């Protein structure tokens, strides 16, 4: 009986220690993620080990301990979520590096051979404003001899309304460093507006992009393009999966509508670089607006500390593709399977203070 009393005292001591850690953490201003989660996990593991090793505890004590473990696991999950959100709430930088094995737009091959590498750095303000610089490389495309043939600069703003509605708007300008003067100026300006609504069990999204560009000699039919995307997706999230802070599986189904002259213009520019362009290749079908592609994808994201590692396989089915005679086929075209993978690193520049209420 004396031994069981000592065991019970040990369990209660650990419980109050955990409670003290929790209360102390609430008085800190966004502590460092690694220490914050590690201390909680270490005590929680010790708590579980006592329950596992001391099998002779009374049933009532076991139930008491199990309830406390469940409660502490929920606390830990909330703390991990808080740590991850604390970076997004603060002004911070993001550095991205990712790889795509095929160059695809609107379910169509844009004519660039091989894979693409993208590097970007973004600054995100805690009020919702952000700016991003991205650089693109196409190492296997012989027609593009520049080391960094393309880069763009973008500015945007995101806003959350209530618990369910998210709105985004952005402007970007592309700098094309290959091709002739005319092709470098086509559709290099873009304005985008997006909205997402959280239904708890599903996300509904809509995004519209208008692009424009060209010179005084550019035909009107080539000076602009517009695209509309409608999406349905779902987020399945898990904490502590294979040592992660956060692991998510994000299936998405999107429908792309619009004009596909961006693809046509990009292909024409590459053919001109290769000296293979014909008179037919100069015909741009800008007046078309309709279903361009159906894209099904699943994003897998593994988050640990300030890093996100992700892989995203896509299965794209094009519609209304132009044939060799430049006539559109409304039926589904040849599907394209492609994959993107990469890593994101975040680091904060400014830490918001928390408001404290004294009773």
C-alpha positions, 0 to 999 in steps of 0.5 A: 500500500505504501508503494502504491501511495508513492507511485500516486504521489509521483504521478501527481507531482508530474501532473502538477509539473506539467500544469506549471509548464503550461501556465508558465508558457502562457506568460511567455511571448511566443517562446521558441518552438523547439524548446516549447514543444520538447519540454512538453513532450519529454514530460508527457513521455515520462508520464506515459512510461509510468503508466506503462511500467506500473501495471499494478496501479488501481483501475481508478488511478489508471483511468485518472492517468489516462484522462490526464494523458488525453488532456495533455496530448490535446494541449500539446497539439494546440501548442504545436498549432500555436507555434506554427501559426506564430510565424505566420502572424509575425512579419517573416521571410520565406525561402523556397526551392522546388523542382517540377519534372514537366513544364505544364500550364492549363493541362498543356505542355508549354514546349519547354524541354525537361524539368524546371527549377524555381527559387524564391524569397518572400517577405510577408508582413503581419498585416497581410501584405507580401512581396516575392521574387522568383527565379526560374531555370530550365537546364535541359532546354537548349533553346534557352541559353540564359542561366536565369532566363526568367524571373518575376516580382509580385506584390499581394495582400491576403485577408481573413474574414471571420472564421471561414472566408479568405481573400487574396489579391496580387500583381506580378510582373515577369522579366523574360530574358530570352527571345526577341523584343516582341516575345519578351513583352507578351503577357508579362503583367498579371492581376489575380484575385482569389477567394476560399471558403472553409466549410469545415469538411471542404474548401471551396476556391475560386481564382481569376487572373487577367494578363496583359502586355505587348508593344505598339506592334503587338496585335490586339488579339495577343495583348491579353488573356484571362483565366478562371479556376474553380477548386474543391479540396480537403485538408487531412492533418496529423501531429507528431507523424514520423517526428513532424510537428505537422503533417498534412495530406491535401487532395484537390480537384480544380477546373480551369477555364479561360484562353490558352494563348499564353501556352501558344505564345510561349511555344511560338517564342521557343520555336523562333529561338530554334528557327523552326517557327512557321506561318501557322505557328503565328496564329493565336486563338485568343478569342476562345474562352472555355474549359481548358483542363481538369487537374487532380492533385494531392499535396503531402506536406511534412513540417518540422521546426521552420521547414516545410517539405512537400511533394505534389503529384498532379494528373492533368487532363486538357480540353479544347486542345488545338490540333495540327490544323488549329481546330479545337477538339472539345473532348478530353486530350492526352492526360499529363502526369507531373510532380512538384517537390520542394522545401520552404524555410521560414524565419521571423523578423518581428515578434508581435506582443501578446495581450495579457488580461489580469483578473 
